[in-house]
Amino acid sequence: MNEISTKDLEARLDAGEQPNMIDVREHEEVAAGMIPGAVHIPLMELPERLGELDADKEYIIICRSGNRSSMACNFLGGNGYNVTNMTGGMLEWEGETIA
């Protein structure tokens, strides 16, 4: 499984990159803040929302600690998507967030 640290993702964003990011946390969790540019798709909704994703793009998957995003990466990767897990999750994220 591909992985990216919170620091490396923050550096990419600071450099002006606009990676495709999916936040798989629950609604009440993202209400506390999420990374600007991330799309919210709760983990349990991924199977029914696969049609919203482009298999030709890379996606960075985000959750609270890195566990649910790892599960999402396994599911999406098994369905042919190019995914990277953000290790440490939002617990380790020190960059900008939006509510």
C-alpha positions as CSV (number, residue, x, y, z in Angstrom):
1,M,0.0,0.0,0.0
2,N,1.3,3.5,-0.9
3,E,1.6,5.8,2.1
4,I,2.2,9.5,2.6
5,S,2.9,11.3,5.9
6,T,1.0,14.3,7.0
7,K,4.1,16.4,6.7
8,D,4.7,15.2,3.1
9,L,1.1,15.9,2.1
10,E,1.3,19.4,3.7
11,A,4.5,20.1,1.8
12,R,2.8,19.1,-1.5
13,L,-0.1,21.4,-0.7
14,D,2.2,24.3,0.3
15,A,4.0,23.8,-3.0
16,G,0.8,24.5,-4.9
17,E,-0.1,20.9,-5.8
18,Q,-3.8,20.0,-5.8
19,P,-3.9,16.2,-5.1
20,N,-7.2,14.4,-5.1
21,M,-8.0,13.7,-1.4
22,I,-10.9,11.8,0.1
23,D,-11.8,12.1,3.7
24,V,-13.5,8.9,4.9
25,R,-14.4,10.0,8.4
26,E,-18.0,10.3,9.6
27,H,-20.0,13.5,9.3
28,E,-19.5,14.6,12.9
29,E,-15.8,14.2,12.6
30,V,-15.4,16.3,9.5
31,A,-17.5,19.0,11.1
32,A,-14.5,19.7,13.3
33,G,-12.4,20.4,10.3
34,M,-11.0,18.8,7.2
35,I,-8.1,19.5,4.8
36,P,-9.0,22.2,2.2
37,G,-9.7,20.5,-1.1
38,A,-10.6,17.1,0.3
39,V,-13.9,15.5,-0.7
40,H,-15.9,13.9,2.1
41,I,-17.0,10.3,1.4
42,P,-17.6,8.4,4.6
43,L,-16.0,4.9,4.6
44,M,-19.4,3.1,4.7
45,E,-20.6,5.0,1.6
46,L,-17.5,4.2,-0.6
47,P,-19.1,1.1,-2.2
48,E,-22.1,3.0,-3.4
49,R,-20.2,6.1,-4.5
50,L,-17.4,4.4,-6.6
51,G,-19.0,6.0,-9.7
52,E,-17.9,9.4,-8.4
53,L,-14.2,8.4,-8.7
54,D,-12.0,8.3,-11.7
55,A,-9.9,5.1,-11.9
56,D,-7.2,7.1,-13.9
57,K,-6.5,9.5,-11.0
58,E,-4.5,9.1,-7.8
59,Y,-6.4,9.6,-4.5
60,I,-5.0,10.3,-1.1
61,I,-7.2,8.8,1.5
62,I,-7.6,10.5,4.9
63,C,-9.2,9.6,8.2
64,R,-8.7,10.3,11.9
65,S,-5.7,8.1,12.7
66,G,-4.9,6.2,9.5
67,N,-6.8,3.0,10.2
68,R,-10.1,3.6,8.3
69,S,-8.1,5.2,5.4
70,S,-6.0,2.0,5.3
71,M,-9.3,-0.1,5.0
72,A,-10.5,2.3,2.3
73,C,-7.2,2.0,0.4
74,N,-7.5,-1.8,0.5
75,F,-11.1,-1.6,-0.8
76,L,-10.4,1.0,-3.5
77,G,-7.1,-0.6,-4.5
78,G,-8.9,-4.0,-4.9
79,N,-11.3,-2.2,-7.3
80,G,-8.6,-0.9,-9.5
81,Y,-8.1,2.6,-8.0
82,N,-4.7,4.2,-7.5
83,V,-4.7,5.2,-3.8
84,T,-2.3,6.4,-1.1
85,N,-3.0,6.2,2.6
86,M,-2.2,9.3,4.7
87,T,-0.5,7.8,7.8
88,G,-1.2,9.3,11.2
89,G,-4.5,10.8,10.0
90,M,-6.0,14.0,11.2
91,L,-4.6,13.4,14.7
92,E,-1.2,14.2,13.3
93,W,-2.3,16.8,10.7
94,E,-0.8,20.3,11.6
95,G,-1.8,22.1,8.5
96,E,-4.8,24.2,7.6
97,T,-8.3,22.9,8.1
98,I,-11.7,24.2,7.1
99,A,-15.0,23.5,8.8
